[in-house]
Structure formats: structure tokens, C-alpha cells
Amino acid sequence: MNHITDITSESLSAKLTSQLDPVVPTFVLVDPMLGEPLPELVEAANECAGLDELNGMRSKAWQGAVFALVLDETIELEAHRHPYLVSVDPVTQALPNSARIAFEERARALTQGAAPYRIGGWLQSARDPQVLCGEIARLCRLCTQGGVARPARYLRMADRRVLALLRHVLGEQSIGSRLPSLSQWVWLDDAGELERLSRTEPTTDKALVIPPVAWSRLALGMDIHPVRARWIGMASDARTDFDRVERALAHAGTMSIKWPARFQDSADRQAWALLYLLFGDLSGQRSIEMLLRQGDPAHPEGPGEPAEAFHLLFDAAFDVAVRMRLEASHSPTLEENS
């Protein structure tokens, strides 16, 4: 998949409009788990006496009817942080505003790696919105085989990155068959594409149960999403499929075994995975080995000092890799490491 590098909030809104069926009701899926996306609603949860009043304020701010998801009672999340749907009236700014917010979320993620995502996408359904809310809410209750994760854990379906990874790991049938009220679910992927999920037949009312192997991949999402976003932000021609990111993180895992002092936590593994995606396997290169042994040449570690974590050495490693690539491009005797 080639991602869009010249995307703007206006072009996104126009493309989104062209992909929506004008005769089927449209809803924006909002995830307020980390805060409301509209500035006028940021303090609303603290100011309102209850959920009904809050939803009234949401409806006024978004200029559309609000339908809140009711998550399973075993999910430990305050009601005002549950996702909700907003009906989209074509004459209001709900669609362009939500497209702008999604665009800004992606832009921050491409720069920083991690950023809160509050726009889960745009859903179309001709059925009762409350029925659709119930179907999404059931998918939010994480169930795994063999007790790999506790059954009541929250599967954050309203985060479009979670949805994208879930579709990649389990396939569209596993999700679409459990959304019988859905016509289509469109969302902005980090690669800049509008992705689409539709209802699939036959539908089922059985709970989605995630096998252990699939869960082991989904559990890597906290590493996969920031690495993939930064990769897209740094390499305009990146082939940004999830499989390549998973392989890069697996390689980072082997590096953490070999260099435990350098690779102390997820930030270090993410940094190496990003380097791997940008330049290939540099673990056997002398300049990189020296950096891993001695630290940043510009700021060498003194005798007895603890080894600096790799994510703090990323800029130095990146500079080394760029020099190596330039040297390789000018010398047929040097092997390009890409």
C-alpha cells in the first residue's frame, strides 16, 4: 500500500464524502477515553451532573444526535469515557470537523510516534443506531482462549489503529460478521489511506474469541503503532504493511537479548525497529557495534557510567546509517545496507 504524502484535511474530507453512500445514514465514532476531541467539550465531563447532560452537550457541540456505547459492566472504564456515535447531518460541519481532527491526529503520530486517537472513523448503517452501538460494544469486550488475557479486558475498537491491526491479524470476516447492522466503516489509516470494513455474511452473534497466537501479535500494538507511524513520517516511499513492522520488532527483541544494558524497555526496541525498517539489519556493522559498545561518540560515556539506553542513541545511530548509505552509493566496493 502506497500512502498519501500530500494529504490535507480538505482533501481528506472531500475523498471521504465521495466514498460515503449519500442515502445511508452516517455516524462519526468518537473515542473520549483520553479526552474529548472538541475543545468546547474538554471540561464537559467535570461540569455535567450526569451522562445525559454530557451527551446533550456533545450533541450541541457536534450538531448531531449522540448515541453512547454501553460497555460491559466488567470493563473498568468510567461511563463518560465510553465511545459514542454522532449522527452526521450533511448541512453541518460534523464531517469536515471530524476529518480535520483525524488528519491532525495522524500528523502528530507521524512526528511523535504516539498520539491520542479520538476519531474512530465514519460508520454507515440504515439500522437503529442503538443496535449498531450494541454490536460495537460487544466487540469491545476482549475474550481470549486459554486465559491469555483476562476476559473483561477492554478491546478499544474505537481506536482506528486497533481496528486496523485486528483486521490484519484476524481477517475482515471475523469482525464484519459480528456487525450485522453495518453498511461500511471507513477510517483514516496512518498511511494516509481511507480504509474500509463492511458487514460480511454469514453474520453471527457469537462473541469474538481471540486465539493465543493472534493475541500475542495484537498485544504488540503498543509497539507496532508508534513504530509504523514514525516510519511513515520518515520514509515517504515506505511499504508500511504490519508484517514488516512485526519482523522489525522481532529483530529488536534479539538485540535486547544481546545488548540488555542498551535495550531496557519498549522505547529502545521501538527505536531499533525503526532503524531496521529505514536501513535494514545494521547489527553486524562495525560503526553500529562501536556505538552499542561505547555510546555516542559526540558524548562518550565515562568509565563506570551506566550504559545509555538505545533510544537516546537513536540520532547518533541514524547519522551513522546515513553516512554508510552515502558511502555505499559512491563506492561499488561497499555494500549498500538497505
Secondary structure, 3 states (H helix, E strand, C coil): CCCCCCCCHHHHHHHHHHHCCCCCCEEEEECCCCCCCCHHHCCHHHHCCCHHHHHHHHHHHHCCCEEECCCCCCCCCCHHHCCEEEECCCCCCHHHHHHHHHHHHHHHHHHHCCCCCCEEEEEECCCCHHHHHHHHHHHCECEEHHHCCCCCCECCCCCHHHHHHHHHHHCHHHHHCCCCCCCEEEEECCCCCEEEEECCCCCCCCCCEECHHHHHHHCCHHHHHHHHHHHHHHCCCCCCCHHHHHHHHHHHHHHHHHCCCCCCCHHHHHHHHHHHHHHCCCCCCHHHHHHHHHCCCCCCCCCCCCCCCHHHCHHHHHHHHHHHHHHHHHCCCCCCCC
